[in-house]
Amino acid sequence: MTERLKNRPPNVPIAQFKSLCAYWSKETIQAISENNTRNRAQLKWMHRMDPKNFALTREKVREKEKRELTQSEMFVETRKGNKGKELDVETGKVISQLQEMVEKEESDAEAFKVFFGKECPGRVRCYGRNITKTSLKRKVEINALKQAHSEKVSTLRNEFQDKIDRLQNAFKTVIQQCNPQINIESIEDLLGLSHRDANSSPKDIRPQMHSSTSTHAPCHGK
C-alpha cells in the first residue's frame, strides 16, 4: 500500500486512491487481472487506432464509401495504422491473406469466419463495443428501407416531371396552332421556362407578341 501511494496521481485524492488500492488487492480482482494479462498476451494483430473509437472510424469510412463496411474491411481499416507508421510484418501478411480469401469466397462473412473462427456470443468483432448481430441486422434492414424509399421518391419525381414536360409541350403546340404568329420565346415566358435576367423587373417580364390581336383570337375548330 505504501509503495502504491508513492505513485498516486496528483489529481486523485488520497482517500480515493486508498480505496482503489484496497479494491485492487482483493483476491477476486487479482484473479481477473491475471486472467486478463494472460488473454492480452495471446492477442495477435492488435489494432492501431490509438484512442479512436471503432464506431467513429466505421461511420467515417461508411460516409465516404456510401455503404456498410464488412468485417474484413474494418479489420484492415483498424490495423493499417496512421500515416507515417509502418505496418508490422505479421499483420501485413494477415491482411494480404484475408484479402485473397475474400476474393475467392462468395461471402465476406464466411471468409472472415474461416480466418478468425466463430464469433463470440453477444458481440461482433471489428465493429466496436455494444455491436451485436441483431443490431447490425436491424441497421441493414433500416438502410434497405431508406434506400427503397429514396428510390421510390426519385421515381415519382421523374414521372411527375415527365408529365409536366408533356403538358408543357402540348400547351405550346396548342398556343402555336391558335396563334401562328407568336414566337416560342413568348410561350416559354408564359410557362416560366425562359432564362431571364436576374436583374429584370417584373414589368419587363411579359410575353412579346408580334400581333396584339393574335393573342386574343379564339381557336376555332373546324
GROMACS elastic network, one bead per residue, 0.5 to 0.9 nm:
[ bonds ]
;  ai    aj funct       b0    kb
    1     4     6  0.51121   500
    1     5     6  0.61694   500
    1     6     6  0.88220   500
    1    18     6  0.77905   500
    1    21     6  0.68908   500
    1    22     6  0.81899   500
    2     5     6  0.51576   500
    2     6     6  0.65909   500
    3     6     6  0.53155   500
    3     7     6  0.71106   500
    4     7     6  0.53362   500
    4     8     6  0.66816   500
    4    17     6  0.89397   500
    4    18     6  0.88290   500
    4    21     6  0.74356   500
    5     8     6  0.50707   500
    5     9     6  0.88767   500
    5    14     6  0.78608   500
    5    17     6  0.75164   500
    5    18     6  0.75270   500
    5    21     6  0.84863   500
    6     9     6  0.88219   500
    7    10     6  0.89387   500
    8    11     6  0.84220   500
    8    12     6  0.69404   500
    8    13     6  0.84865   500
    8    14     6  0.76584   500
    8    17     6  0.68650   500
    9    12     6  0.55396   500
    9    13     6  0.84088   500
    9    17     6  0.86197   500
   10    13     6  0.75490   500
   12    15     6  0.85040   500
   12    16     6  0.67873   500
   12    17     6  0.64105   500
   13    16     6  0.54133   500
   13    17     6  0.62303   500
   13    18     6  0.87217   500
   14    17     6  0.50792   500
   14    18     6  0.61072   500
   14    19     6  0.86540   500
   15    18     6  0.52407   500
   15    19     6  0.64009   500
   15    20     6  0.87703   500
   16    19     6  0.51209   500
   16    20     6  0.62531   500
   16    21     6  0.87129   500
   17    21     6  0.61569   500
   17    22     6  0.85809   500
   18    21     6  0.50568   500
   18    22     6  0.61653   500
   18    23     6  0.85857   500
   19    22     6  0.50941   500
   19    23     6  0.62251   500
   19    24     6  0.87113   500
   20    24     6  0.62301   500
   20    25     6  0.86835   500
   21    24     6  0.50176   500
   21    25     6  0.62186   500
   22    25     6  0.51051   500
   22    26     6  0.67983   500
   23    26     6  0.56401   500
   23    29     6  0.72819   500
   24    27     6  0.82876   500
   24    28     6  0.89690   500
   24    29     6  0.59757   500
   24    30     6  0.66183   500
   24    33     6  0.88678   500
   25    28     6  0.86474   500
   25    29     6  0.70559   500
   25    30     6  0.65793   500
   26    29     6  0.53392   500
   26    30     6  0.61668   500
   26    31     6  0.86912   500
   27    31     6  0.61243   500
   27    32     6  0.86500   500
   28    31     6  0.51144   500
   28    32     6  0.63121   500
   28    33     6  0.86490   500
   29    32     6  0.50524   500
   29    33     6  0.61009   500
   29    34     6  0.86232   500
   30    33     6  0.50125   500
   30    34     6  0.61729   500
   30    35     6  0.85837   500
   31    34     6  0.51848   500
   31    35     6  0.61691   500
   31    36     6  0.85865   500
   32    35     6  0.51052   500
   32    36     6  0.61041   500
   32    37     6  0.85634   500
   33    36     6  0.51011   500
   33    37     6  0.61471   500
   33    38     6  0.87413   500
   34    37     6  0.50138   500
   34    38     6  0.63343   500
   34    39     6  0.86894   500
   35    38     6  0.51913   500
   35    39     6  0.62401   500
   35    40     6  0.85421   500
   36    39     6  0.50371   500
   36    40     6  0.59472   500
   36    41     6  0.85614   500
   37    40     6  0.50587   500
   37    41     6  0.62720   500
   37    42     6  0.88732   500
   38    41     6  0.51795   500
   38    42     6  0.65913   500
   39    42     6  0.52110   500
   39    43     6  0.66159   500
   40    43     6  0.53533   500
   40    44     6  0.88432   500
   41    44     6  0.83382   500
   43    46     6  0.69188   500
   44    90     6  0.88617   500
   44    91     6  0.82783   500
   45    79     6  0.73372   500
   45    88     6  0.87988   500
   45    90     6  0.73300   500
   45    91     6  0.53539   500
   45    94     6  0.81404   500
   46    78     6  0.87901   500
   46    79     6  0.69524   500
   46    91     6  0.83133   500
   47    50     6  0.80390   500
   47    75     6  0.80329   500
   47    77     6  0.89526   500
   47    78     6  0.53878   500
   47    80     6  0.80095   500
   47    81     6  0.77030   500
   48    78     6  0.60496   500
   48    79     6  0.53259   500
   48    80     6  0.69951   500
   48    82     6  0.76190   500
   49    52     6  0.53247   500
   49    53     6  0.74625   500
   49    54     6  0.77350   500
   49    57     6  0.87669   500
   49    78     6  0.59223   500
   49    79     6  0.73999   500
   49    80     6  0.88386   500
   49    81     6  0.65057   500
   49    82     6  0.78516   500
   50    53     6  0.84934   500
   50    81     6  0.87735   500
   52    55     6  0.87156   500
   52    56     6  0.72991   500
   52    57     6  0.73009   500
   53    56     6  0.52794   500
   53    57     6  0.63888   500
   53    58     6  0.86682   500
   53   128     6  0.72211   500
   53   129     6  0.89905   500
   54    57     6  0.51213   500
   54    58     6  0.60761   500
   54    59     6  0.86164   500
   54    74     6  0.86449   500
   54    78     6  0.76389   500
   54   126     6  0.73280   500
   54   127     6  0.60244   500
   54   129     6  0.79098   500
   55    59     6  0.61327   500
   55    60     6  0.85542   500
   55   127     6  0.62847   500
   55   128     6  0.55665   500
   55   129     6  0.79229   500
   55   131     6  0.89180   500
   56    59     6  0.51323   500
   56    60     6  0.60983   500
   56    61     6  0.86630   500
   57    60     6  0.51037   500
   57    61     6  0.62240   500
   57    62     6  0.84253   500
   57    74     6  0.87340   500
   57    77     6  0.83142   500
   57    78     6  0.80981   500
   58    61     6  0.53559   500
   58    62     6  0.59489   500
   58    63     6  0.85076   500
   58    68     6  0.83638   500
   58    69     6  0.72099   500
   58    74     6  0.71598   500
   58    77     6  0.86721   500
   58   127     6  0.72023   500
   58   128     6  0.87591   500
   59    63     6  0.60134   500
   59    64     6  0.86029   500
   59    68     6  0.86840   500
   60    63     6  0.52372   500
   60    64     6  0.64596   500
   60    65     6  0.88082   500
   61    64     6  0.50198   500
   61    65     6  0.60524   500
   61    66     6  0.81894   500
   61    67     6  0.86726   500
   61    68     6  0.87237   500
   61    69     6  0.78048   500
   61    77     6  0.87807   500
   62    65     6  0.50536   500
   62    66     6  0.54205   500
   62    67     6  0.53842   500
   62    68     6  0.56908   500
   62    69     6  0.64070   500
   63    66     6  0.51895   500
   63    67     6  0.73220   500
   63    68     6  0.88582   500
   64    67     6  0.82292   500
   65    68     6  0.79848   500
   65    69     6  0.83741   500
   68   140     6  0.81383   500
   69    72     6  0.81489   500
   69    73     6  0.60340   500
   69    74     6  0.64449   500
   70    73     6  0.51954   500
   70    74     6  0.62277   500
   70    75     6  0.86133   500
   70   108     6  0.69365   500
   70   109     6  0.75859   500
   71    74     6  0.50050   500
   71    75     6  0.60541   500
   71    76     6  0.86744   500
   71   108     6  0.76484   500
   71   109     6  0.71211   500
   71   112     6  0.70455   500
   71   124     6  0.85537   500
   71   125     6  0.72358   500
   71   126     6  0.60086   500
   71   127     6  0.72447   500
   72    75     6  0.50309   500
   72    76     6  0.63712   500
   72    77     6  0.86009   500
   72    95     6  0.86349   500
   72    98     6  0.72272   500
   72    99     6  0.76857   500
   72   102     6  0.78989   500
   72   108     6  0.69599   500
   72   109     6  0.79029   500
   72   111     6  0.82669   500
   72   112     6  0.62028   500
   72   126     6  0.82135   500
   73    76     6  0.51953   500
   73    77     6  0.60564   500
   73    78     6  0.86209   500
   73    99     6  0.87617   500
   73   126     6  0.89873   500
   74    78     6  0.60150   500
   74    79     6  0.84309   500
   74   126     6  0.57889   500
   74   127     6  0.70315   500
   75    78     6  0.53898   500
   75    79     6  0.61379   500
   75    80     6  0.85761   500
   75    95     6  0.81072   500
   75   125     6  0.86060   500
   75   126     6  0.57912   500
   75   127     6  0.87442   500
   76    79     6  0.52316   500
   76    80     6  0.59313   500
   76    95     6  0.63335   500
   76    99     6  0.89635   500
   77    80     6  0.57789   500
   77    81     6  0.77173   500
   78    81     6  0.66179   500
   78   126     6  0.78191   500
   79    87     6  0.79652   500
   79    91     6  0.74812   500
   79    92     6  0.88600   500
   79    95     6  0.86029   500
   80    83     6  0.87639   500
   80    85     6  0.84513   500
   80    86     6  0.82675   500
   80    87     6  0.62140   500
   80    91     6  0.84609   500
   80    92     6  0.82714   500
   80    95     6  0.89306   500
   81    84     6  0.84502   500
   81    85     6  0.63131   500
   81    86     6  0.77494   500
   81    87     6  0.70928   500
   82    85     6  0.57925   500
   82    86     6  0.86116   500
   83    86     6  0.82193   500
   87    90     6  0.85038   500
   87    91     6  0.68417   500
   87    92     6  0.62135   500
   88    91     6  0.56085   500
   88    92     6  0.61702   500
   88    93     6  0.87997   500
   89    92     6  0.50731   500
   89    93     6  0.62428   500
   89    94     6  0.87449   500
   90    93     6  0.51820   500
   90    94     6  0.63250   500
   90    95     6  0.87458   500
   91    94     6  0.50501   500
   91    95     6  0.61822   500
   91    96     6  0.86479   500
   92    95     6  0.51939   500
   92    96     6  0.62791   500
   92    97     6  0.86817   500
   93    96     6  0.51635   500
   93    97     6  0.61554   500
   93    98     6  0.85113   500
   94    97     6  0.51215   500
   94    98     6  0.59779   500
   94    99     6  0.85218   500
   95    98     6  0.50896   500
   95    99     6  0.61009   500
   95   100     6  0.85817   500
   96    99     6  0.52278   500
   96   100     6  0.62232   500
   96   101     6  0.86342   500
   97   100     6  0.51339   500
   97   101     6  0.61468   500
   97   102     6  0.86264   500
   97   115     6  0.88386   500
   98   101     6  0.50425   500
   98   102     6  0.61208   500
   98   103     6  0.86696   500
   98   111     6  0.74037   500
   98   112     6  0.73397   500
   98   115     6  0.71254   500
   99   102     6  0.50607   500
   99   103     6  0.63179   500
   99   104     6  0.88089   500
   99   111     6  0.89723   500
  100   103     6  0.52074   500
  100   104     6  0.64703   500
  100   105     6  0.87654   500
  101   104     6  0.51173   500
  101   105     6  0.59956   500
  101   108     6  0.85421   500
  101   111     6  0.58936   500
  101   112     6  0.83300   500
  101   114     6  0.89359   500
  101   115     6  0.84065   500
  102   105     6  0.51867   500
  102   106     6  0.74896   500
  102   107     6  0.72589   500
  102   108     6  0.55058   500
  102   109     6  0.86171   500
  102   110     6  0.83929   500
  102   111     6  0.54622   500
  102   112     6  0.76688   500
  103   106     6  0.76113   500
  103   108     6  0.83676   500
  103   111     6  0.88311   500
  104   107     6  0.88861   500
  104   111     6  0.83822   500
  105   108     6  0.67501   500
  105   110     6  0.71269   500
  105   111     6  0.59306   500
  106   109     6  0.89755   500
  106   110     6  0.78643   500
  106   111     6  0.81928   500
  107   110     6  0.52314   500
  107   111     6  0.64246   500
  107   112     6  0.87400   500
  108   111     6  0.51071   500
  108   112     6  0.61818   500
  108   113     6  0.85471   500
  109   112     6  0.51225   500
  109   113     6  0.60678   500
  109   114     6  0.86254   500
  110   114     6  0.60949   500
  110   115     6  0.85777   500
  111   114     6  0.51920   500
  111   115     6  0.62891   500
  111   116     6  0.86185   500
  112   115     6  0.51929   500
  112   116     6  0.59140   500
  112   117     6  0.75107   500
  112   118     6  0.88838   500
  113   116     6  0.52902   500
  113   118     6  0.56355   500
  113   119     6  0.76835   500
  114   117     6  0.56384   500
  114   118     6  0.80300   500
  116   119     6  0.84292   500
  119   122     6  0.84837   500
  119   123     6  0.71731   500
  119   124     6  0.64100   500
  119   125     6  0.71842   500
  120   123     6  0.61430   500
  120   124     6  0.73774   500
  120   125     6  0.83982   500
  121   124     6  0.82805   500
  121   132     6  0.85946   500
  122   130     6  0.83324   500
  122   131     6  0.81033   500
  122   132     6  0.57240   500
  122   133     6  0.76053   500
  123   127     6  0.88140   500
  123   128     6  0.87524   500
  123   129     6  0.76152   500
  123   130     6  0.68106   500
  123   131     6  0.57778   500
  123   133     6  0.69020   500
  124   127     6  0.62783   500
  124   128     6  0.77130   500
  124   129     6  0.83263   500
  124   130     6  0.84672   500
  124   131     6  0.59613   500
  124   132     6  0.53937   500
  124   133     6  0.63970   500
  124   136     6  0.88783   500
  125   128     6  0.69589   500
  125   129     6  0.86368   500
  125   131     6  0.83642   500
  125   132     6  0.89627   500
  126   129     6  0.88835   500
  127   130     6  0.87058   500
  127   131     6  0.63851   500
  127   132     6  0.88347   500
  128   131     6  0.62328   500
  129   132     6  0.86031   500
  130   135     6  0.88809   500
  131   134     6  0.82900   500
  131   135     6  0.63665   500
  131   136     6  0.70403   500
  132   135     6  0.52599   500
  132   136     6  0.62530   500
  132   137     6  0.85781   500
  133   136     6  0.51382   500
  133   137     6  0.60424   500
  133   138     6  0.85299   500
  134   137     6  0.51125   500
  134   138     6  0.61033   500
  134   139     6  0.85853   500
  135   138     6  0.50638   500
  135   139     6  0.61371   500
  135   140     6  0.86141   500
  136   139     6  0.50864   500
  136   140     6  0.61707   500
  136   141     6  0.86385   500
  137   140     6  0.50912   500
  137   141     6  0.62332   500
  137   142     6  0.86493   500
  138   141     6  0.51084   500
  138   142     6  0.61858   500
  138   143     6  0.86160   500
  139   142     6  0.50181   500
  139   143     6  0.60712   500
  139   144     6  0.84898   500
  140   143     6  0.51065   500
  140   144     6  0.61077   500
  140   145     6  0.86738   500
  141   144     6  0.50385   500
  141   145     6  0.62825   500
  141   146     6  0.86840   500
  142   145     6  0.51219   500
  142   146     6  0.62242   500
  142   147     6  0.86120   500
  143   146     6  0.50053   500
  143   147     6  0.60809   500
  143   148     6  0.85504   500
  144   147     6  0.50722   500
  144   148     6  0.61201   500
  144   149     6  0.85503   500
  145   148     6  0.50721   500
  145   149     6  0.60803   500
  145   150     6  0.85154   500
  146   149     6  0.50843   500
  146   150     6  0.60651   500
  146   151     6  0.85837   500
  147   150     6  0.50526   500
  147   151     6  0.61509   500
  147   152     6  0.85587   500
  148   151     6  0.51487   500
  148   152     6  0.61309   500
  148   153     6  0.86514   500
  149   152     6  0.50393   500
  149   153     6  0.61606   500
  149   154     6  0.85480   500
  150   153     6  0.51862   500
  150   154     6  0.61588   500
  150   155     6  0.86228   500
  151   154     6  0.50258   500
  151   155     6  0.61159   500
  151   156     6  0.86357   500
  152   155     6  0.50734   500
  152   156     6  0.61982   500
  152   157     6  0.85786   500
  153   156     6  0.51320   500
  153   157     6  0.61218   500
  153   158     6  0.86306   500
  154   157     6  0.51031   500
  154   158     6  0.62302   500
  154   159     6  0.86492   500
  155   158     6  0.51537   500
  155   159     6  0.61720   500
  155   160     6  0.85506   500
  156   159     6  0.50425   500
  156   160     6  0.59981   500
  156   161     6  0.84730   500
  157   160     6  0.50699   500
  157   161     6  0.60441   500
  157   162     6  0.84764   500
  158   161     6  0.50958   500
  158   162     6  0.60570   500
  158   163     6  0.86517   500
  159   162     6  0.50529   500
  159   163     6  0.63113   500
  159   164     6  0.86963   500
  160   163     6  0.51621   500
  160   164     6  0.62521   500
  160   165     6  0.86599   500
  161   165     6  0.60977   500
  161   166     6  0.86148   500
  162   165     6  0.50944   500
  162   166     6  0.62585   500
  162   167     6  0.86515   500
  163   166     6  0.51385   500
  163   167     6  0.61545   500
  163   168     6  0.85731   500
  164   167     6  0.51093   500
  164   168     6  0.61130   500
  164   169     6  0.85950   500
  165   168     6  0.51152   500
  165   169     6  0.61709   500
  165   170     6  0.85785   500
  166   169     6  0.50777   500
  166   170     6  0.60891   500
  166   171     6  0.84949   500
  167   170     6  0.50331   500
  167   171     6  0.60249   500
  167   172     6  0.85850   500
  168   172     6  0.61490   500
  168   173     6  0.85679   500
  168   191     6  0.74705   500
  169   172     6  0.51334   500
  169   173     6  0.61938   500
  169   174     6  0.87104   500
  170   173     6  0.50697   500
  170   174     6  0.62520   500
  170   175     6  0.86458   500
  171   174     6  0.51836   500
  171   175     6  0.61416   500
  171   176     6  0.85798   500
  171   187     6  0.87725   500
  172   175     6  0.51237   500
  172   176     6  0.60927   500
  172   177     6  0.85522   500
  172   184     6  0.78216   500
  172   187     6  0.63684   500
  172   188     6  0.80386   500
  172   191     6  0.88843   500
  173   176     6  0.52251   500
  173   177     6  0.61940   500
  173   178     6  0.87007   500
  174   177     6  0.50961   500
  174   178     6  0.61930   500
  174   179     6  0.84339   500
  174   219     6  0.87600   500
  175   178     6  0.51560   500
  175   179     6  0.58092   500
  175   180     6  0.79033   500
  175   182     6  0.80968   500
  175   187     6  0.75903   500
  175   215     6  0.88964   500
  175   219     6  0.88101   500
  176   180     6  0.50184   500
  176   181     6  0.75792   500
  176   182     6  0.65715   500
  176   183     6  0.79645   500
  176   184     6  0.81095   500
  176   187     6  0.84276   500
  177   180     6  0.56787   500
  177   219     6  0.77917   500
  178   214     6  0.82448   500
  178   215     6  0.82735   500
  178   217     6  0.73547   500
  178   218     6  0.68780   500
  178   220     6  0.80677   500
  179   182     6  0.56630   500
  179   214     6  0.57283   500
  179   215     6  0.62211   500
  179   216     6  0.85507   500
  179   217     6  0.73895   500
  179   218     6  0.87274   500
  179   219     6  0.80640   500
  180   183     6  0.80571   500
  180   214     6  0.81100   500
  181   209     6  0.77761   500
  181   210     6  0.62332   500
  181   211     6  0.71193   500
  181   214     6  0.71515   500
  181   215     6  0.87652   500
  182   185     6  0.84919   500
  182   186     6  0.68144   500
  182   187     6  0.75963   500
  182   208     6  0.81431   500
  182   209     6  0.57203   500
  182   210     6  0.61598   500
  182   211     6  0.77268   500
  182   214     6  0.78218   500
  182   215     6  0.76539   500
  183   186     6  0.55821   500
  183   187     6  0.68393   500
  183   208     6  0.81375   500
  183   209     6  0.72997   500
  183   210     6  0.78296   500
  184   187     6  0.51316   500
  184   188     6  0.62680   500
  184   189     6  0.86206   500
  185   188     6  0.50809   500
  185   189     6  0.61506   500
  185   190     6  0.87218   500
  185   193     6  0.88190   500
  185   194     6  0.69954   500
  185   207     6  0.78066   500
  185   208     6  0.81111   500
  186   190     6  0.63791   500
  186   191     6  0.87729   500
  186   194     6  0.86646   500
  186   206     6  0.79199   500
  186   208     6  0.56061   500
  186   209     6  0.68932   500
  187   190     6  0.50625   500
  187   191     6  0.63846   500
  187   192     6  0.85757   500
  187   193     6  0.85311   500
  187   194     6  0.89218   500
  187   207     6  0.71995   500
  188   192     6  0.58764   500
  188   194     6  0.54350   500
  188   207     6  0.84685   500
  189   193     6  0.60148   500
  189   194     6  0.55583   500
  189   195     6  0.87567   500
  189   196     6  0.87277   500
  189   205     6  0.76424   500
  189   206     6  0.68524   500
  189   207     6  0.57647   500
  189   208     6  0.87107   500
  190   193     6  0.77249   500
  190   194     6  0.87954   500
  190   206     6  0.76564   500
  190   207     6  0.65077   500
  191   194     6  0.80553   500
  192   195     6  0.84092   500
  193   196     6  0.88109   500
  195   198     6  0.87699   500
  196   199     6  0.84597   500
  196   200     6  0.72573   500
  196   205     6  0.79781   500
  197   200     6  0.53765   500
  197   201     6  0.89775   500
  198   201     6  0.84460   500
  200   203     6  0.82376   500
  200   204     6  0.62256   500
  200   205     6  0.70850   500
  201   204     6  0.53828   500
  201   205     6  0.68095   500
  202   205     6  0.52252   500
  202   206     6  0.79320   500
  203   206     6  0.68101   500
  208   211     6  0.89631   500
  209   212     6  0.63790   500
  209   214     6  0.81593   500
  209   215     6  0.73246   500
  210   214     6  0.80162   500
  210   215     6  0.89262   500
  211   214     6  0.52958   500
  211   215     6  0.69938   500
  212   215     6  0.59202   500
  212   216     6  0.74339   500
  213   216     6  0.55459   500
  213   217     6  0.63413   500
  214   217     6  0.51437   500
  214   218     6  0.86064   500
  215   218     6  0.83512   500
  217   220     6  0.89883   500
